Amino acid sequence: MASPAERPEQPAGLRAMLGDSELVREQAYLAGVWCDADSGETVSVTNPADGAEIGRVPAMGAGETERAIAAAQAAFPAWSERTARERGRILRRWFEAMMDHQEDLARLMTLEQGKPLAEARGEIAYAASFLEWFAEEGPRAYGETIPAHNAGAESICVREPIGVVAAITPWNFPSAMLTRKAGAALAAGCPVVARPASETPFSALALAVLAERAGVPAGTFSVLTGSGRAFAGAVMDSDAVRAVSFTGSTEVGRQLISQSGATVKRMELELGGHAPFLAFDDVDVDRAVQGAVQAKFQTTGQDCLAANRILVQRGVYDAFCERFAHRVAALNLGAGLDSGVDQGPLINADAVAKCEEHVADAVARGARCLTGGSVDNSLGPRFFQPTVLADVPPDAKIFQEETFGPVAAVAAFDTEDEAIARANSTPYGLASYVYTPDLGRAWRVTRGLAFGMVGVNAAKITGAPIPFGGVKQSGLGREGSRHGLEAFTELKYVCLGSWQT
């Protein structure tokens, strides 16, 4: 395996754009060593703004994954035996390193993911917050005592780390999804073997550089690039891997659940979303419009929390559509590194095609396109215009499937019960949004919505302290919060009998 000194040909263009050029790595991080794939094969990483290659990473497979798992298993005893405070100090140094390199990390993310630089800066701060949170939460992984059911005995429960954790992260939030998983697992005392999306590996590899500098021991944290299928196969077959944390599509999540049966792994899954946004006719229309823009167009709509179905009560429907379309038309589309950009390119051609399909289908079924609706060819083939569709019928594809792009679908409703029923008419249940000043209505609707998270008069709902996750086919378990730490622990019960006879 080659060392960094033996591999000087890192992408000069990327290095020149960062203050700390060592953050750019074209090797994977396996058991504390920077290395190439056994096969020598690589995967190309491109800038979605122009399609240009920005670098290559190793195409690692099952063999490398098995070695990383073995190294993690070997590192587990020493890491788990450290005090929670000791582990927390390392995570704290990692957090500080991220914040010290926020600008470099954000720029690197924009180059490989495409999101506007301001959003990328925000994600780095958000990602770092999970390391800070779990550094502090680890020492509070409390057990409990239980009133004994046997005379002369004591009943005690303690939390112990579950073991090696595999983390599989997506391309839309390449830094935050990694730290939300790895921060929790490491704080609990579990080594982590991570596989980032092939579209955005450089963000994860840069975090591995900073983890190494922060003092995360060799073998305790590995980042492997390459084949997702090979990685998942080795992970799911391994008895040593006791938990899998995955963020991605519901389809892949189902496959992982099926594969986990042979080794009975703990599965933490954050899967697809199809978020409803409900605006009632007692709302301040401008505030609702502002919330809808935020809820729909963050990360250019490539967000599992994105409001995919915007339902507005008929009394304010026309005013909402007019003002919403006006606000969306004013969003600035462009390359993420350009100043003043609100919306960046989509990640790939398939994402563009899905937006085009959803727009065409809705219009064919009677929807009105109020703004946008097509690719902005003056910018390039991956720049889809921020779009608003009004009068979208319930049977349109965009109301049945997650778009994952900057296309907002709006329809009218008449009654509270109708709004709840339409919001719940999906197999997904991740996030939802309710806009009304009526506290009683807000609480009734919130209780009626079958979603794991509800934002009431708020579009920004995430953060390290909150339990992130969904119900139904949107996933299993929760990330962040104290529950995110508990996900990587086992509860051990001890019955302490009396020595007295």
SEGUKOL-459503 format. One record per residue (C-alpha): residue in one letter; x, y, z. Coordinates in steps of 0.1 Angstrom, whole numbers, plus 5000, padded with zeros to 4 digits. Example, Ala and Ser with C-alpha at 12.3 -4.5 7.8 and 13.67 -1.06 7.14 Angstrom:
<tikols>
A / 5123 / 4955 / 5078 .
S / 5137 / 4989 / 5071 .
</tikols>
This chain:
<tikols>
M / 5000 / 5000 / 5000 .
A / 5014 / 5034 / 4990 .
S / 5020 / 5061 / 5015 .
P / 5013 / 5098 / 5007 .
A / 5049 / 5105 / 5001 .
E / 5049 / 5078 / 4974 .
R / 5018 / 5093 / 4958 .
P / 5025 / 5130 / 4951 .
E / 5002 / 5132 / 4920 .
Q / 4972 / 5146 / 4939 .
P / 4949 / 5168 / 4917 .
A / 4969 / 5201 / 4915 .
G / 4937 / 5221 / 4906 .
L / 4920 / 5212 / 4938 .
R / 4951 / 5217 / 4959 .
A / 4956 / 5251 / 4945 .
M / 4920 / 5261 / 4955 .
L / 4925 / 5253 / 4992 .
G / 4945 / 5269 / 5020 .
D / 4955 / 5234 / 5033 .
S / 4963 / 5213 / 5003 .
E / 4968 / 5182 / 5024 .
L / 4930 / 5179 / 5027 .
V / 4928 / 5167 / 4991 .
R / 4934 / 5130 / 4990 .
E / 4932 / 5106 / 4961 .
Q / 4937 / 5076 / 4983 .
A / 4914 / 5058 / 5008 .
Y / 4920 / 5057 / 5045 .
L / 4922 / 5021 / 5057 .
A / 4933 / 5012 / 5092 .
G / 4953 / 5044 / 5096 .
V / 4971 / 5041 / 5062 .
W / 4964 / 5060 / 5030 .
C / 4963 / 5035 / 5002 .
D / 4952 / 5026 / 4967 .
A / 4928 / 4998 / 4957 .
D / 4943 / 4964 / 4954 .
S / 4932 / 4963 / 4917 .
G / 4948 / 4997 / 4910 .
E / 4915 / 5008 / 4896 .
T / 4900 / 5043 / 4903 .
V / 4867 / 5061 / 4901 .
S / 4864 / 5095 / 4885 .
V / 4849 / 5124 / 4904 .
T / 4834 / 5153 / 4885 .
N / 4822 / 5188 / 4891 .
P / 4784 / 5188 / 4884 .
A / 4786 / 5225 / 4873 .
D / 4807 / 5217 / 4842 .
G / 4812 / 5180 / 4841 .
A / 4850 / 5184 / 4844 .
E / 4869 / 5157 / 4863 .
I / 4883 / 5171 / 4896 .
G / 4901 / 5139 / 4907 .
R / 4901 / 5102 / 4911 .
V / 4897 / 5079 / 4941 .
P / 4904 / 5042 / 4946 .
A / 4878 / 5017 / 4934 .
M / 4880 / 4995 / 4965 .
G / 4861 / 4962 / 4968 .
A / 4852 / 4935 / 4992 .
G / 4888 / 4926 / 5001 .
E / 4897 / 4960 / 5013 .
T / 4864 / 4963 / 5032 .
E / 4871 / 4930 / 5050 .
R / 4906 / 4943 / 5061 .
A / 4891 / 4975 / 5074 .
I / 4865 / 4955 / 5094 .
A / 4892 / 4933 / 5108 .
A / 4912 / 4964 / 5118 .
A / 4882 / 4980 / 5134 .
Q / 4875 / 4948 / 5153 .
A / 4911 / 4947 / 5166 .
A / 4908 / 4984 / 5176 .
F / 4875 / 4979 / 5194 .
P / 4888 / 4968 / 5228 .
A / 4912 / 4997 / 5233 .
W / 4888 / 5023 / 5220 .
S / 4858 / 5010 / 5240 .
E / 4879 / 5008 / 5272 .
R / 4888 / 5045 / 5271 .
T / 4867 / 5067 / 5292 .
A / 4839 / 5086 / 5275 .
R / 4857 / 5118 / 5285 .
E / 4889 / 5106 / 5267 .
R / 4869 / 5098 / 5235 .
G / 4851 / 5131 / 5238 .
R / 4883 / 5151 / 5239 .
I / 4894 / 5135 / 5206 .
L / 4860 / 5143 / 5191 .
R / 4863 / 5178 / 5204 .
R / 4897 / 5182 / 5186 .
W / 4881 / 5169 / 5154 .
F / 4853 / 5194 / 5157 .
E / 4878 / 5223 / 5162 .
A / 4898 / 5211 / 5132 .
M / 4867 / 5212 / 5111 .
M / 4858 / 5247 / 5121 .
D / 4894 / 5258 / 5116 .
H / 4891 / 5245 / 5080 .
Q / 4855 / 5254 / 5073 .
E / 4863 / 5274 / 5042 .
D / 4884 / 5247 / 5026 .
L / 4860 / 5220 / 5034 .
A / 4831 / 5240 / 5020 .
R / 4849 / 5248 / 4988 .
L / 4858 / 5212 / 4984 .
M / 4822 / 5202 / 4989 .
T / 4809 / 5227 / 4964 .
L / 4834 / 5215 / 4938 .
E / 4822 / 5179 / 4940 .
Q / 4786 / 5183 / 4950 .
G / 4776 / 5215 / 4934 .
K / 4757 / 5232 / 4962 .
P / 4762 / 5270 / 4966 .
L / 4792 / 5279 / 4987 .
A / 4771 / 5296 / 5014 .
E / 4751 / 5264 / 5018 .
A / 4783 / 5243 / 5019 .
R / 4797 / 5265 / 5047 .
G / 4765 / 5260 / 5066 .
E / 4768 / 5222 / 5062 .
I / 4804 / 5222 / 5075 .
A / 4792 / 5240 / 5106 .
Y / 4763 / 5216 / 5109 .
A / 4785 / 5186 / 5104 .
A / 4810 / 5198 / 5130 .
S / 4782 / 5203 / 5155 .
F / 4776 / 5166 / 5157 .
L / 4812 / 5160 / 5168 .
E / 4808 / 5187 / 5194 .
W / 4774 / 5173 / 5206 .
F / 4785 / 5137 / 5209 .
A / 4818 / 5146 / 5225 .
E / 4796 / 5160 / 5253 .
E / 4769 / 5134 / 5251 .
G / 4792 / 5104 / 5254 .
P / 4799 / 5109 / 5291 .
R / 4761 / 5110 / 5297 .
A / 4753 / 5076 / 5283 .
Y / 4737 / 5067 / 5316 .
G / 4725 / 5034 / 5328 .
E / 4698 / 5029 / 5354 .
T / 4689 / 5011 / 5386 .
I / 4656 / 4993 / 5388 .
P / 4637 / 4985 / 5420 .
A / 4645 / 4949 / 5426 .
H / 4619 / 4922 / 5421 .
N / 4639 / 4897 / 5443 .
A / 4645 / 4903 / 5480 .
G / 4681 / 4911 / 5488 .
A / 4691 / 4917 / 5451 .
E / 4699 / 4948 / 5431 .
S / 4689 / 4953 / 5394 .
I / 4712 / 4974 / 5373 .
C / 4713 / 4983 / 5336 .
V / 4744 / 4996 / 5319 .
R / 4750 / 5008 / 5283 .
E / 4779 / 4991 / 5264 .
P / 4792 / 4999 / 5229 .
I / 4776 / 4976 / 5204 .
G / 4808 / 4969 / 5184 .
V / 4820 / 4977 / 5149 .
V / 4797 / 5001 / 5130 .
A / 4795 / 5004 / 5092 .
A / 4783 / 5038 / 5079 .
I / 4771 / 5044 / 5043 .
T / 4766 / 5080 / 5035 .
P / 4749 / 5099 / 5006 .
W / 4761 / 5126 / 4982 .
N / 4736 / 5154 / 4991 .
F / 4751 / 5160 / 5026 .
P / 4785 / 5144 / 5023 .
S / 4800 / 5158 / 5055 .
A / 4770 / 5161 / 5079 .
M / 4758 / 5125 / 5073 .
L / 4792 / 5112 / 5080 .
T / 4798 / 5131 / 5113 .
R / 4762 / 5124 / 5125 .
K / 4769 / 5087 / 5122 .
A / 4806 / 5085 / 5131 .
G / 4804 / 5110 / 5159 .
A / 4777 / 5090 / 5177 .
A / 4793 / 5057 / 5171 .
L / 4828 / 5068 / 5182 .
A / 4814 / 5085 / 5213 .
A / 4797 / 5053 / 5223 .
G / 4830 / 5034 / 5220 .
C / 4824 / 5018 / 5185 .
P / 4850 / 5018 / 5157 .
V / 4836 / 5029 / 5123 .
V / 4841 / 5018 / 5087 .
A / 4826 / 5043 / 5064 .
R / 4818 / 5043 / 5027 .
P / 4809 / 5077 / 5011 .
A / 4790 / 5081 / 4979 .
S / 4811 / 5079 / 4948 .
E / 4799 / 5113 / 4937 .
T / 4813 / 5130 / 4968 .
P / 4843 / 5111 / 4982 .
F / 4867 / 5140 / 4987 .
S / 4846 / 5156 / 5015 .
A / 4848 / 5123 / 5035 .
L / 4885 / 5118 / 5028 .
A / 4892 / 5154 / 5040 .
L / 4873 / 5146 / 5073 .
A / 4895 / 5115 / 5076 .
V / 4926 / 5137 / 5074 .
L / 4913 / 5158 / 5102 .
A / 4902 / 5128 / 5123 .
E / 4938 / 5115 / 5120 .
R / 4952 / 5148 / 5131 .
A / 4928 / 5149 / 5160 .
G / 4941 / 5116 / 5173 .
V / 4915 / 5091 / 5163 .
P / 4935 / 5059 / 5166 .
A / 4944 / 5038 / 5136 .
G / 4917 / 5012 / 5127 .
T / 4891 / 5031 / 5147 .
F / 4879 / 5051 / 5117 .
S / 4883 / 5041 / 5081 .
V / 4870 / 5057 / 5049 .
L / 4868 / 5034 / 5018 .
T / 4859 / 5046 / 4984 .
G / 4847 / 5025 / 4955 .
S / 4820 / 5000 / 4949 .
G / 4790 / 5004 / 4971 .
R / 4777 / 4969 / 4963 .
A / 4811 / 4953 / 4972 .
F / 4813 / 4973 / 5004 .
A / 4777 / 4965 / 5015 .
G / 4782 / 4928 / 5006 .
A / 4813 / 4925 / 5028 .
V / 4796 / 4945 / 5056 .
M / 4764 / 4925 / 5057 .
D / 4782 / 4892 / 5056 .
S / 4805 / 4901 / 5085 .
D / 4797 / 4888 / 5120 .
A / 4821 / 4915 / 5133 .
V / 4799 / 4944 / 5121 .
R / 4772 / 4947 / 5147 .
A / 4754 / 4978 / 5134 .
V / 4748 / 4995 / 5100 .
S / 4739 / 5032 / 5096 .
F / 4727 / 5040 / 5061 .
T / 4712 / 5071 / 5045 .
G / 4699 / 5067 / 5010 .
S / 4669 / 5054 / 4990 .
T / 4642 / 5033 / 5004 .
E / 4648 / 5007 / 4977 .
V / 4684 / 5001 / 4989 .
G / 4673 / 5003 / 5025 .
R / 4649 / 4974 / 5020 .
Q / 4678 / 4954 / 5004 .
L / 4700 / 4960 / 5034 .
I / 4673 / 4950 / 5058 .
S / 4669 / 4917 / 5040 .
Q / 4707 / 4911 / 5039 .
S / 4710 / 4919 / 5076 .
G / 4689 / 4889 / 5087 .
A / 4717 / 4863 / 5085 .
T / 4739 / 4882 / 5111 .
V / 4710 / 4900 / 5129 .
K / 4726 / 4935 / 5128 .
R / 4712 / 4967 / 5143 .
M / 4699 / 4987 / 5114 .
E / 4698 / 5025 / 5116 .
L / 4682 / 5037 / 5083 .
E / 4673 / 5072 / 5071 .
L / 4655 / 5066 / 5038 .
G / 4633 / 5084 / 5013 .
G / 4610 / 5113 / 5021 .
H / 4579 / 5128 / 5004 .
A / 4573 / 5158 / 5027 .
P / 4540 / 5176 / 5027 .
F / 4538 / 5214 / 5034 .
L / 4504 / 5224 / 5047 .
A / 4494 / 5261 / 5047 .
F / 4461 / 5270 / 5062 .
D / 4440 / 5300 / 5052 .
D / 4446 / 5318 / 5086 .
V / 4483 / 5320 / 5078 .
D / 4504 / 5351 / 5070 .
V / 4509 / 5344 / 5033 .
D / 4543 / 5360 / 5030 .
R / 4556 / 5340 / 5060 .
A / 4542 / 5308 / 5045 .
V / 4558 / 5316 / 5011 .
Q / 4591 / 5322 / 5028 .
G / 4588 / 5289 / 5046 .
A / 4579 / 5270 / 5015 .
V / 4609 / 5284 / 4996 .
Q / 4632 / 5273 / 5024 .
A / 4616 / 5239 / 5028 .
K / 4617 / 5232 / 4991 .
F / 4648 / 5247 / 4976 .
Q / 4676 / 5240 / 5000 .
T / 4704 / 5220 / 4983 .
T / 4685 / 5228 / 4950 .
G / 4657 / 5205 / 4962 .
Q / 4681 / 5175 / 4966 .
D / 4671 / 5170 / 5002 .
C / 4651 / 5142 / 5018 .
L / 4634 / 5169 / 5039 .
A / 4624 / 5189 / 5008 .
A / 4587 / 5199 / 5007 .
N / 4576 / 5177 / 4977 .
R / 4538 / 5183 / 4981 .
I / 4527 / 5219 / 4989 .
L / 4490 / 5219 / 4999 .
V / 4474 / 5253 / 5005 .
Q / 4439 / 5260 / 5018 .
R / 4417 / 5274 / 4991 .
G / 4411 / 5308 / 5009 .
V / 4447 / 5319 / 5003 .
Y / 4456 / 5296 / 4974 .
D / 4457 / 5321 / 4946 .
A / 4477 / 5347 / 4967 .
F / 4501 / 5320 / 4978 .
C / 4507 / 5307 / 4943 .
E / 4513 / 5342 / 4929 .
R / 4538 / 5352 / 4956 .
F / 4555 / 5319 / 4957 .
A / 4561 / 5319 / 4920 .
H / 4575 / 5354 / 4922 .
R / 4599 / 5344 / 4950 .
V / 4611 / 5313 / 4932 .
A / 4616 / 5331 / 4899 .
A / 4640 / 5354 / 4917 .
L / 4663 / 5326 / 4929 .
N / 4697 / 5329 / 4913 .
L / 4708 / 5298 / 4895 .
G / 4745 / 5293 / 4888 .
A / 4777 / 5275 / 4897 .
G / 4782 / 5270 / 4934 .
L / 4814 / 5290 / 4936 .
D / 4799 / 5321 / 4919 .
S / 4788 / 5349 / 4942 .
G / 4751 / 5354 / 4950 .
V / 4740 / 5320 / 4938 .
D / 4710 / 5304 / 4955 .
Q / 4706 / 5273 / 4934 .
G / 4733 / 5251 / 4920 .
P / 4735 / 5223 / 4894 .
L / 4718 / 5189 / 4899 .
I / 4742 / 5160 / 4908 .
N / 4738 / 5141 / 4875 .
A / 4719 / 5136 / 4843 .
D / 4694 / 5112 / 4859 .
A / 4684 / 5139 / 4884 .
V / 4677 / 5163 / 4855 .
A / 4657 / 5137 / 4836 .
K / 4635 / 5130 / 4866 .
C / 4627 / 5167 / 4870 .
E / 4618 / 5169 / 4833 .
E / 4596 / 5138 / 4836 .
H / 4577 / 5152 / 4866 .
V / 4571 / 5186 / 4850 .
A / 4559 / 5171 / 4817 .
D / 4536 / 5146 / 4835 .
A / 4520 / 5172 / 4858 .
V / 4514 / 5196 / 4829 .
A / 4499 / 5168 / 4808 .
R / 4475 / 5162 / 4836 .
G / 4464 / 5198 / 4838 .
A / 4489 / 5215 / 4861 .
R / 4501 / 5251 / 4853 .
C / 4538 / 5259 / 4852 .
L / 4541 / 5293 / 4868 .
T / 4578 / 5297 / 4865 .
G / 4608 / 5276 / 4853 .
G / 4601 / 5242 / 4840 .
S / 4632 / 5234 / 4820 .
V / 4670 / 5232 / 4819 .
D / 4688 / 5265 / 4816 .
N / 4710 / 5257 / 4786 .
S / 4730 / 5289 / 4790 .
L / 4745 / 5275 / 4822 .
G / 4748 / 5239 / 4812 .
P / 4729 / 5206 / 4810 .
R / 4726 / 5200 / 4848 .
F / 4711 / 5234 / 4857 .
F / 4674 / 5230 / 4861 .
Q / 4654 / 5261 / 4866 .
P / 4636 / 5266 / 4899 .
T / 4601 / 5256 / 4890 .
V / 4566 / 5261 / 4904 .
L / 4537 / 5239 / 4893 .
A / 4501 / 5249 / 4904 .
D / 4469 / 5230 / 4903 .
V / 4488 / 5197 / 4904 .
P / 4463 / 5167 / 4905 .
P / 4467 / 5140 / 4931 .
D / 4476 / 5113 / 4905 .
A / 4505 / 5133 / 4890 .
K / 4539 / 5115 / 4894 .
I / 4553 / 5144 / 4914 .
F / 4527 / 5137 / 4941 .
Q / 4535 / 5100 / 4941 .
E / 4573 / 5101 / 4940 .
E / 4601 / 5121 / 4956 .
T / 4614 / 5145 / 4929 .
F / 4648 / 5153 / 4945 .
G / 4651 / 5185 / 4925 .
P / 4640 / 5221 / 4923 .
V / 4604 / 5215 / 4913 .
A / 4576 / 5226 / 4937 .
A / 4542 / 5211 / 4932 .
V / 4512 / 5231 / 4947 .
A / 4476 / 5221 / 4950 .
A / 4445 / 5234 / 4969 .
F / 4426 / 5218 / 4997 .
D / 4394 / 5227 / 5015 .
T / 4393 / 5212 / 5050 .
E / 4417 / 5202 / 5078 .
D / 4407 / 5166 / 5076 .
E / 4413 / 5166 / 5038 .
A / 4448 / 5181 / 5043 .
I / 4458 / 5155 / 5068 .
A / 4445 / 5127 / 5047 .
R / 4463 / 5139 / 5016 .
A / 4495 / 5145 / 5035 .
N / 4494 / 5109 / 5049 .
S / 4486 / 5093 / 5015 .
T / 4522 / 5081 / 5010 .
P / 4543 / 5051 / 5022 .
Y / 4569 / 5076 / 5034 .
G / 4569 / 5095 / 5067 .
L / 4601 / 5115 / 5073 .
A / 4594 / 5153 / 5076 .
S / 4563 / 5175 / 5073 .
Y / 4555 / 5212 / 5077 .
V / 4524 / 5230 / 5090 .
Y / 4518 / 5267 / 5088 .
T / 4490 / 5282 / 5109 .
P / 4489 / 5307 / 5138 .
D / 4461 / 5286 / 5154 .
L / 4478 / 5266 / 5182 .
G / 4448 / 5243 / 5185 .
R / 4449 / 5235 / 5148 .
A / 4487 / 5232 / 5148 .
W / 4485 / 5206 / 5176 .
R / 4456 / 5187 / 5160 .
V / 4473 / 5185 / 5126 .
T / 4506 / 5176 / 5141 .
R / 4491 / 5147 / 5160 .
G / 4473 / 5136 / 5128 .
L / 4504 / 5136 / 5106 .
A / 4521 / 5102 / 5102 .
F / 4557 / 5116 / 5101 .
G / 4587 / 5114 / 5123 .
M / 4593 / 5151 / 5123 .
V / 4569 / 5181 / 5120 .
G / 4580 / 5217 / 5116 .
V / 4552 / 5241 / 5128 .
N / 4557 / 5276 / 5113 .
A / 4593 / 5265 / 5108 .
A / 4612 / 5252 / 5078 .
K / 4646 / 5248 / 5095 .
I / 4641 / 5220 / 5119 .
T / 4674 / 5200 / 5120 .
G / 4703 / 5202 / 5145 .
A / 4725 / 5180 / 5166 .
P / 4702 / 5179 / 5196 .
I / 4671 / 5167 / 5177 .
P / 4661 / 5130 / 5170 .
F / 4663 / 5129 / 5132 .
G / 4643 / 5101 / 5115 .
G / 4611 / 5089 / 5100 .
V / 4583 / 5063 / 5102 .
K / 4569 / 5039 / 5078 .
Q / 4592 / 5034 / 5048 .
S / 4613 / 5064 / 5056 .
G / 4635 / 5045 / 5080 .
L / 4643 / 5029 / 5113 .
G / 4658 / 5046 / 5144 .
R / 4669 / 5081 / 5151 .
E / 4701 / 5100 / 5145 .
G / 4714 / 5130 / 5165 .
S / 4702 / 5137 / 5200 .
R / 4708 / 5114 / 5229 .
H / 4689 / 5087 / 5210 .
G / 4716 / 5088 / 5182 .
L / 4742 / 5077 / 5208 .
E / 4719 / 5050 / 5222 .
A / 4716 / 5035 / 5187 .
F / 4752 / 5022 / 5190 .
T / 4749 / 5008 / 5225 .
E / 4735 / 4976 / 5240 .
L / 4716 / 4977 / 5272 .
K / 4730 / 4951 / 5296 .
Y / 4710 / 4940 / 5327 .
V / 4728 / 4928 / 5358 .
C / 4710 / 4912 / 5387 .
L / 4733 / 4916 / 5417 .
G / 4723 / 4890 / 5443 .
S / 4732 / 4892 / 5480 .
W / 4761 / 4872 / 5494 .
Q / 4741 / 4867 / 5526 .
T / 4724 / 4834 / 5531 .
</tikols>
